[in-house]
Amino acid sequence: MASAPTHWDLAVVGAGPAGAATALGALHADPGLRVALLDRVDFPRDKACGDGVAPHALDLLAGVGATGFVDDRVPVDRLRLGRGGLVAERRMARSAWVVPRRILDARLVDAAVAAGARLLRHRVRDLWQDTDAVVLDGEVRAAVVVGADGAHSVVRRALGRSRGPVALALRGYAPVTAGRRGAQVIEFGTRHQPSYAWSFDRGDGLANVGYGESLHEDRPAPTRARLLERIEALLPGATEGGRHWVGHHLPLSTARWCPPAGPVLLVGDAACLVNPLTGEGIHHAVATGIAAGRAAAAALREGRPERAGERYARATRRMLLPHLRHTALAARLARSTRAVEAGLRASAADQRVFDDFVELGLAGGRLTPAVALGLGRAFLAPLRPTGRPQEPA
Ligand SMILES: Cc1cc2nc3c(=O)[nH]c(=O)nc-3n(C[C@H](O)[C@H](O)[C@H](O)COP(=O)(O)OP(=O)(O)OC[C@H]3O[C@@H](n4cnc5c(N)ncnc54)[C@H](O)[C@@H]3O)c2cc1C
């Protein structure tokens, strides 16, 4: 095998969904680019995740010529949202997918390599900017670098940027329990909002089950035992026979979005872009990855790699900012039990409200007039303390 060059047009640190999408975005824009995709581990590798993949993320990947990621997977049509006996269960406007990250991420990396990226095993520890290049660990030079290295990003730290709010979540794989087959089930917690336990049917006899909650400075982070206990408390039986328990931090997005200017960009979890309402991050990882790849290709084309950050900021502000503001507001509202219950009632009463909440939670949706109206009605309606709201057929 030819030895890897040490000077690249684009070096992407981290080969998860954000990193692979960055390479795909760049190479789709200019197949002649020399793109290095660096990761500290070999693929396939596991990653703590609910494995829920929004169809919107697959649309974005198809837009850069990458398809076939879920051809052998079973789609999930139903979503059940609940809290203490209150349930909204409906068919989603579009099927979602549950793909173990060991499978999904390896497929994404394969697609990036097929498009022309060079996958290199390398743990990046250090980064600095030289006059004509960004230098990684003194050995890898690139005109543009994209930090796609996840929640504890080294690239983010090298840029002197801190992380905002975080959540902690634990997931495992367990035999799917009767009553939770063919569905994505979410049961909201009774405290520490937003928090929830989930059971996502993988379609192969197993479910991805887990629990996550936002962390706060004024209370200790929950232990692994405590997280497991919360899953069982909210979804009885879900952990039985469970294996492969792993936990991880989720860097949550806020209403602000100020990507750095210059030749070093941040995408996905490295850019703190996990939805604060739902913990979903794959869609934004793919969306920002593709945008960063395109911005890098355009800046390189004009011979101004230092303009990549500016181009990326312009594109992502348009794409993300309204959504980030709306999810930040929704996450604030979701700290109130009354608001969560009003959301469930409104979703149970009206398919449009349900669909709009799904868009807000999974992709780039907003708090729509239908959601505002539904919430208003649910707040004003007399409280029904027990029972499940009637779900229309
Ligand atoms: C328990 C849990 C459940 C979740 N459930 C969902 C869900 O159901 N749906 C959803 O959309 N999102 C979910 N998320 C969020 C989702 O996992 C992340 O948002 C997503 O993985 C972000 O992708 P990424 O590529 O930015 O980062 P990652 O997937 O974390 O990839 C980062 C990559 O960088 C590599 N890396 C790290 N440091 C270095 C370094 N120094 N040098 C080289 N390589 C490095 C890592 O090995 C890794 O491959 C969940 C998260 C957790 C913790």
The ligand as an SDF file (V2000), in Angstrom:
LIG
                    3D

 53 58  0  0  0  0  0  0  0  0999 V2000
  -26.7490    6.9160   24.9940 C   0  0  0  0  0  0  0  0  0  0  0  0
  -26.9460    7.8320   23.8150 C   0  0  0  0  0  0  0  0  0  0  0  0
  -28.0700    7.6820   23.0100 C   0  0  0  0  0  0  0  0  0  0  0  0
  -28.2270    8.4670   21.8510 C   0  0  0  0  0  0  0  0  0  0  0  0
  -29.2870    8.1880   21.0200 N   0  0  0  0  0  0  0  0  0  0  0  0
  -29.3620    8.8330   19.8300 C   0  0  0  0  0  0  0  0  0  0  0  0
  -30.3610    8.4410   18.8690 C   0  0  0  0  0  0  0  0  0  0  0  0
  -31.1310    7.4910   19.0800 O   0  0  0  0  0  0  0  0  0  0  0  0
  -30.4040    9.1270   17.7070 N   0  0  0  0  0  0  0  0  0  0  0  0
  -29.5450   10.1600   17.4290 C   0  0  0  0  0  0  0  0  0  0  0  0
  -29.6720   10.7750   16.3530 O   0  0  0  0  0  0  0  0  0  0  0  0
  -28.5830   10.5140   18.3030 N   0  0  0  0  0  0  0  0  0  0  0  0
  -28.4560    9.8640   19.4890 C   0  0  0  0  0  0  0  0  0  0  0  0
  -27.4370   10.1920   20.3480 N   0  0  0  0  0  0  0  0  0  0  0  0
  -26.4690   11.2310   19.9480 C   0  0  0  0  0  0  0  0  0  0  0  0
  -25.5160   10.6670   18.8890 C   0  0  0  0  0  0  0  0  0  0  0  0
  -24.9050    9.4860   19.3620 O   0  0  0  0  0  0  0  0  0  0  0  0
  -24.4190   11.7060   18.5590 C   0  0  0  0  0  0  0  0  0  0  0  0
  -25.0230   12.9560   18.3730 O   0  0  0  0  0  0  0  0  0  0  0  0
  -23.6500   11.2960   17.2900 C   0  0  0  0  0  0  0  0  0  0  0  0
  -22.8880   10.1440   17.5110 O   0  0  0  0  0  0  0  0  0  0  0  0
  -22.7400   12.4390   16.8520 C   0  0  0  0  0  0  0  0  0  0  0  0
  -21.9150   12.0110   15.7950 O   0  0  0  0  0  0  0  0  0  0  0  0
  -20.4310   12.5900   15.6610 P   0  0  0  0  0  0  0  0  0  0  0  0
  -19.8960   12.0080   14.4070 O   0  0  0  0  0  0  0  0  0  0  0  0
  -20.4440   14.0420   15.8600 O   0  0  0  0  0  0  0  0  0  0  0  0
  -19.6390   12.0150   16.9260 O   0  0  0  0  0  0  0  0  0  0  0  0
  -19.2830   10.4990   17.2880 P   0  0  0  0  0  0  0  0  0  0  0  0
  -20.3080    9.5870   16.7610 O   0  0  0  0  0  0  0  0  0  0  0  0
  -19.0090   10.5070   18.7570 O   0  0  0  0  0  0  0  0  0  0  0  0
  -17.9360   10.2060   16.4970 O   0  0  0  0  0  0  0  0  0  0  0  0
  -16.7360   10.8090   16.8760 C   0  0  0  0  0  0  0  0  0  0  0  0
  -15.5830    9.9900   16.3280 C   0  0  0  0  0  0  0  0  0  0  0  0
  -14.3700   10.6790   16.6280 O   0  0  0  0  0  0  0  0  0  0  0  0
  -13.3930    9.7600   17.0480 C   0  0  0  0  0  0  0  0  0  0  0  0
  -12.4440   10.5060   17.8860 N   0  0  0  0  0  0  0  0  0  0  0  0
  -12.6860   11.0650   19.0850 C   0  0  0  0  0  0  0  0  0  0  0  0
  -11.5930   11.7030   19.5290 N   0  0  0  0  0  0  0  0  0  0  0  0
  -10.6430   11.5460   18.5720 C   0  0  0  0  0  0  0  0  0  0  0  0
   -9.3030   11.9750   18.4520 C   0  0  0  0  0  0  0  0  0  0  0  0
   -8.7130   12.7000   19.4090 N   0  0  0  0  0  0  0  0  0  0  0  0
   -8.6100   11.6460   17.3400 N   0  0  0  0  0  0  0  0  0  0  0  0
   -9.1900   10.9000   16.3520 C   0  0  0  0  0  0  0  0  0  0  0  0
  -10.4590   10.4630   16.4350 N   0  0  0  0  0  0  0  0  0  0  0  0
  -11.1800   10.7830   17.5190 C   0  0  0  0  0  0  0  0  0  0  0  0
  -14.1700    8.6890   17.7790 C   0  0  0  0  0  0  0  0  0  0  0  0
  -13.4640    7.4580   17.8150 O   0  0  0  0  0  0  0  0  0  0  0  0
  -15.4490    8.6150   16.9480 C   0  0  0  0  0  0  0  0  0  0  0  0
  -15.3610    7.6300   15.9450 O   0  0  0  0  0  0  0  0  0  0  0  0
  -27.2650    9.4550   21.5260 C   0  0  0  0  0  0  0  0  0  0  0  0
  -26.1620    9.6350   22.3580 C   0  0  0  0  0  0  0  0  0  0  0  0
  -25.9890    8.8370   23.4870 C   0  0  0  0  0  0  0  0  0  0  0  0
  -24.7730    9.0150   24.3480 C   0  0  0  0  0  0  0  0  0  0  0  0
  1  2  1  0
  2  3  1  0
  2 52  2  0
  3  4  2  0
  4  5  1  0
  4 50  1  0
  5  6  2  0
  6  7  1  0
  6 13  1  0
  7  8  2  0
  7  9  1  0
  9 10  1  0
 10 11  2  0
 10 12  1  0
 12 13  2  0
 13 14  1  0
 14 15  1  0
 14 50  1  0
 15 16  1  0
 16 17  1  0
 16 18  1  0
 18 19  1  0
 18 20  1  0
 20 21  1  0
 20 22  1  0
 22 23  1  0
 23 24  1  0
 24 25  2  0
 24 26  1  0
 24 27  1  0
 27 28  1  0
 28 29  2  0
 28 30  1  0
 28 31  1  0
 31 32  1  0
 32 33  1  0
 33 34  1  0
 33 48  1  0
 34 35  1  0
 35 36  1  0
 35 46  1  0
 36 37  1  0
 36 45  1  0
 37 38  2  0
 38 39  1  0
 39 40  1  0
 39 45  2  0
 40 41  1  0
 40 42  2  0
 42 43  1  0
 43 44  2  0
 44 45  1  0
 46 47  1  0
 46 48  1  0
 48 49  1  0
 50 51  2  0
 51 52  1  0
 52 53  1  0
M  END
$$$$
